[in-house]
Amino acid sequence: MITHSFTPEKYFNVFGTIKPALRISPGDRVITTTLDAHGYDQDMKKPGASGNPLTGPFFVEGSGPGDTLIVHIETASPNRDTGWTSSVIADHLVDHSFVRELPQKDYLDWKIDRKKSQASYVDPETGKTVITLPLSPMLGCIGVAPSEGQMISSRYSGEHGGNMDYRGFREGTTAFFPVFQEGALLYVGDGHAAQGDGEPVGTGIETSFDVQFSVDLVKGKRIQWPRGEDSEHIFTAGNAAPLEQAARFALTEMIRWLGTDYNMTIELASIILGQATEFDLANLFNPLFTAVCRLKKSVITNRGNPRE
Amino acid sequence: MITHSFTPEKYFNVFGTIKPALRISPGDRVITTTLDAHGYDQDMKKPGASGNPLTGPFFVEGSGPGDTLIVHIETASPNRDTGWTSSVIADHLVDHSFVRELPQKDYLDWKIDRKKSQASYVDPETGKTVITLPLSPMLGCIGVAPSEGQMISSRYSGEHGGNMDYRGFREGTTAFFPVFQEGALLYVGDGHAAQGDGEPVGTGIETSFDVQFSVDLVKGKRIQWPRGEDSEHIFTAGNAAPLEQAARFALTEMIRWLGTDYNMTIELASIILGQATEFDLANLFNPLFTAVCRLKKSVITNRGNPRE
């Protein structure tokens, strides 16, 4: 296994087919950093443009359309002691009749205590700590170059992944992406120290991250939507609007996954998913919404197999 | 406290302004039973019509429009050893391109082991246990008579509650409903021994239930959507289509709740909800979808209060 220490020189605000920043091989590890969503790094310098600047793209040797890229997220955590959020629930996330009640939007600074693994909002006028939350770091953006030479904004999501703002793309998770372009072209960015389900204020606690990952490849295996696996769950992420279409995509991808990798008929997958599906709402803020279908691995393993 | 042992004689497939089955007072307790969604009781007799027949309505003395009804769900659990489910993911819960792949829908019987607190599906051809899941009993239907003399099917949901199919309406939860009619007219039914998020096959493990609850009243307190509280969370349920509108209703109701009962400005509620909201997808199957906004009570109590 080769470990690449990669210091980004340029950042991109799209997922697309761009000249690779680094070429790596299946099995390789990358140690790198990401900027916050406004383009600031750990020293509060601003080498990237606002709007989810991305680190990458990483060209994975030997990968091409129709393959599946595997990304083991080994580290994804804040590398500085500050983050920021929007201050007010987004207009389009409350009922229309309530929008007039909302105050003006502002940006607020949070303190990040990496040792204690918590984030605090301190009222700048009173100096009082208003709220302290446990850190729950995640990569808001992760994905590959999309199909057909598309260049898709890092505000959006799609079959390629993108700005999914899902808390499951975190340290310890293995992520899977469909490969659409030669080299896959992996991008990461938009670290959140914490984030509410649905991303109600339109941001997490936005900050710069240290990221370490390794990659693998499944040649000739075609998946349709991003997938993930952690110690307890497997999950599938659908990105679409309306939100129920995102949920449909995620649930359909899960049925496919249970068929190909766990040898389940659609009947058996239905019996299990019908009563054991867990759904996460990742974001309702972005132009396309993200719904995630999860299934406990214990449910899959503790079963008989009618195909046998 | 008066305890009423109530044996239903008739069942209704609507939430509406119907002659009360029983008159109770705030503080009273009711011990009763509910039928399964096809109308069968614990002895597999069928005294109710298919399609979520409801037990009630219970007239709560002293309640009227503009009040809030409080329902402490003390018991909600299967009272027989069998349940049934649909066998196949619903057509409208998979991507359109996948509908043709789905097999014909059937009904399947599950065994319910109340002692071990688990449910099993046994393949009727092989006699083998296909899957065993922990029981997670919930009331698919709970709510009051809706506004303006509406009679709303127990397949639907709304501001009155109804067929929300949310796993949070369970033993140990305190539920809150807006009162629209004199006496509130509370209904319960549609017990599920377990159910996946989103109700992907269109049913839980449907069975008859023993239910025990007590009621209270807050005079002159108007809420807009069903709410709930358990040992760890408070939650609000929005019922609408598209699903993002259900989520908007739930989030807006949570902001209102934090304002009136927890003395939070919209700014403070935003700061907390932005990073700590949890969202549950209750059902995507019913004509109106249910999204639930939750907040850990520990997040609310572990904070400073800028209003002080």
Interface residues (C-beta under 8 A of the other chain):
Chain A: T85 S86 S87 V88 I89 H92 L93 V94 D95 F98 E101 L102 P103 L108 A119 Y121 D123 T126 K128 T129 V130 I131 T132 L133 A194 Q195 G196 D197 G198 P200 V201 T203 G204 I205 A241 P242 L243 E244 Q245 A247 R248 F249 L251 T252 I255 I266 E267 L268 A269 S270 I271 I272 L273 G274 Q275 A276 T277 E278 F279 D280 L281 L284 F289 A291 V299 N302 R303 G304 P306
Chain B: T85 S86 S87 V88 I89 H92 L93 V94 D95 F98 E101 L102 P103 L108 A119 Y121 D123 T126 K128 T129 V130 I131 T132 L133 A194 Q195 G196 D197 G198 P200 V201 T203 G204 I205 A241 P242 L243 E244 Q245 A247 R248 F249 L251 T252 I255 I266 E267 L268 A269 S270 I271 I272 L273 G274 Q275 A276 T277 E278 F279 D280 L281 L284 F289 A291 V299 N302 R303 G304 P306
